[in-house]
Amino acid sequence: MRADARRNYERLLEVARDVFVEQGPSASLEEIARRAEVGIATLYRRFTDRDTLMHAVVLTALNGTIAAAERARQDNPDPLDALAAYVHTVLDLRTSAVIPTLLTVLDLNEPRLKAARATSARLVEELLAEAHKTGRLRKDVTFGDIGLLLTRLSQPLPGPIPAETQHALTHRHATLFLAGLRADPTAPPLGGPALELDDLQQLQQDT
């Protein structure tokens, strides 16, 4: 793919992700093309239909989370710093916003999506295990806590809040959340269910 074609492809995926998050799975493809500053014919040359585009958006987001986890471990010798770097990068990728948005219309068990989800989950479990070994991460923090809080933090706040402010608040609240993960012998235990990866998968199957 030529450099300009590659840029158009990546721009379309980025814009499509944001428009799907804003408007849902039925978002206008014409609006996506317009925001990406390409013609609708260019969009259809890259993605034959809506399902193909949504699949590409989610796969790209998942591959981005895999790269984020790997890079966080490489760049941060301290496991807690690695976990924090991962969380902030995934929030920028909006993975935890777009997947829930498209959950009802995409088959996440499609082989490529399933493989990417499994790899991403494994890497997060490894990040958590390494952080737990230091003794500085709360013992009762689970995979589900990270995954579900990423989803909560990824949802836009209600009201006419400018996008830049939304983005800044997301990272501010993520920093507050991450500070609360640090072990503190005086802290009360967490209430509610401690969900691991298997528990989340079972909940998804039951819904």
C-alpha positions in Angstrom: 0.0 0.0 0.0 1.4 3.4 -1.0 2.1 5.9 1.8 -0.8 8.1 1.0 -3.2 5.1 0.7 -1.9 3.8 4.0 -2.6 7.2 5.7 -6.1 7.2 4.2 -6.7 3.7 5.5 -5.5 4.5 9.0 -7.4 7.8 9.1 -10.6 6.0 8.1 -10.2 3.5 10.9 -9.5 6.2 13.5 -12.5 8.3 12.4 -14.8 5.3 12.1 -13.9 4.3 15.6 -14.8 7.7 17.0 -18.0 8.0 14.9 -19.2 4.5 15.9 -18.5 5.4 19.6 -20.6 8.6 19.2 -23.4 7.3 17.0 -23.5 3.5 17.4 -23.3 0.7 14.9 -25.7 2.4 12.5 -23.5 5.5 12.1 -23.4 7.2 8.7 -20.6 5.9 6.5 -20.9 9.1 4.6 -20.2 11.0 7.8 -17.1 8.8 8.4 -15.8 9.5 4.9 -16.4 13.2 5.3 -14.6 13.5 8.6 -11.7 11.4 7.3 -11.6 13.8 4.3 -12.0 11.1 1.7 -14.7 10.3 -0.8 -17.3 7.6 0.0 -15.9 5.7 -3.0 -12.5 5.6 -1.2 -14.1 4.2 1.9 -15.9 1.4 -0.1 -12.6 0.6 -1.9 -11.0 -0.1 1.4 -14.0 -1.7 3.2 -16.6 -3.5 1.1 -19.4 -2.9 3.6 -20.3 -1.7 7.1 -19.5 -5.1 8.7 -16.1 -5.2 7.1 -15.3 -1.7 8.4 -16.5 -2.5 12.0 -14.5 -5.7 12.0 -11.4 -3.8 10.9 -12.0 -1.1 13.6 -12.2 -3.6 16.4 -9.3 -5.7 15.2 -7.1 -2.6 15.0 -8.2 -1.6 18.5 -7.3 -5.0 19.9 -4.0 -5.1 18.1 -3.3 -1.7 19.6 -3.9 -3.0 23.1 -1.6 -5.9 22.5 1.1 -3.5 21.4 0.4 -1.2 24.3 0.9 -4.0 26.8 4.1 -5.2 25.2 5.5 -1.6 25.0 4.5 -0.9 28.6 6.5 -3.8 29.9 9.5 -3.0 27.7 9.6 0.7 28.7 8.8 0.4 32.4 10.9 -1.9 34.6 8.5 -1.1 37.5 5.3 -3.3 37.0 3.0 -0.7 38.5 4.4 1.9 36.1 3.9 -0.6 33.3 0.2 -1.1 34.3 -0.3 2.6 34.5 1.2 3.1 31.0 -1.0 0.4 29.6 -4.2 1.9 31.1 -3.5 5.4 29.7 -2.5 4.1 26.3 -5.7 2.0 26.0 -7.8 5.0 26.9 -6.2 6.9 24.1 -6.9 4.0 21.7 -10.6 4.0 22.9 -10.6 0.2 22.7 -12.9 -0.1 25.8 -15.3 2.4 24.2 -15.6 0.9 20.7 -15.9 -2.8 21.5 -18.9 -2.4 23.9 -20.5 -0.1 21.2 -20.2 -2.8 18.5 -20.7 -5.8 20.8 -24.2 -6.6 19.7 -23.5 -6.5 15.9 -20.0 -8.2 15.7 -19.1 -11.8 16.3 -16.2 -11.4 18.7 -15.6 -15.2 18.3 -14.6 -14.7 14.7 -11.1 -16.3 14.6 -9.0 -13.2 14.2 -10.9 -11.2 16.8 -10.9 -14.2 19.2 -7.2 -14.7 18.8 -6.5 -10.9 19.4 -8.8 -10.9 22.4 -7.0 -13.9 23.9 -3.6 -12.4 23.4 -4.6 -9.1 24.8 -6.2 -10.7 27.9 -3.1 -12.9 28.5 -0.8 -9.9 28.4 -3.0 -8.0 30.9 -3.0 -11.0 33.2 0.8 -11.0 33.0 1.0 -7.3 33.8 -1.2 -7.9 36.9 0.7 -10.9 38.0 4.0 -9.0 37.8 2.5 -6.1 39.7 1.1 -8.4 42.4 4.5 -10.0 42.9 6.0 -6.6 44.0 3.6 -6.5 46.9 2.7 -2.9 46.0 -0.6 -3.7 44.2 -3.6 -4.5 46.3 -4.0 -8.2 46.6 -7.7 -8.0 45.8 -7.3 -6.3 42.4 -8.5 -8.6 39.6 -8.5 -8.7 35.8 -12.1 -7.7 35.9 -11.4 -4.6 37.9 -9.0 -3.3 35.2 -11.2 -4.3 32.2 -14.4 -3.0 33.6 -12.9 0.3 34.9 -11.4 0.9 31.5 -14.8 0.5 30.1 -16.3 3.0 32.6 -13.5 5.5 32.1 -14.0 5.3 28.3 -17.6 6.5 28.4 -18.0 10.2 27.6 -19.3 12.4 30.4 -22.9 13.7 29.8 -23.4 17.3 28.8 -21.8 19.8 26.4 -18.2 19.1 27.6 -15.6 19.9 24.9 -13.7 16.9 23.5 -10.3 18.1 24.8 -11.7 18.5 28.3 -13.3 15.0 28.1 -10.0 13.6 27.2 -8.1 15.4 29.9 -10.6 14.3 32.6 -10.4 10.7 31.4 -6.7 10.6 32.1 -7.1 12.6 35.4 -9.7 10.0 36.6 -7.5 7.2 35.4 -4.6 8.5 37.5 -6.9 8.7 40.6 -8.0 5.1 39.9 -4.5 3.9 39.5 -3.5 5.5 42.8 -6.2 3.5 44.5 -4.7 0.2 43.3 -1.6 0.6 45.5 -1.4 -1.7 48.5 -2.4 0.0 51.8 -2.7 -2.2 54.9 -5.1 0.3 56.4 -7.5 0.3 53.4 -10.8 -1.6 53.8 -11.3 -4.6 51.5 -13.1 -4.1 48.2 -16.8 -5.0 48.2 -18.6 -6.7 45.4 -17.6 -9.6 43.2 -13.9 -10.1 42.4 -14.2 -11.0 38.7 -11.4 -12.7 36.8 -11.2 -13.3 33.0 -13.2 -16.5 33.2 -16.0 -14.7 35.1 -16.2 -12.0 32.6 -16.4 -14.5 29.7 -19.2 -16.4 31.5 -21.1 -13.1 32.1 -20.9 -12.4 28.4 -22.2 -15.8 27.5 -25.1 -15.5 29.9 -26.3 -12.2 28.4 
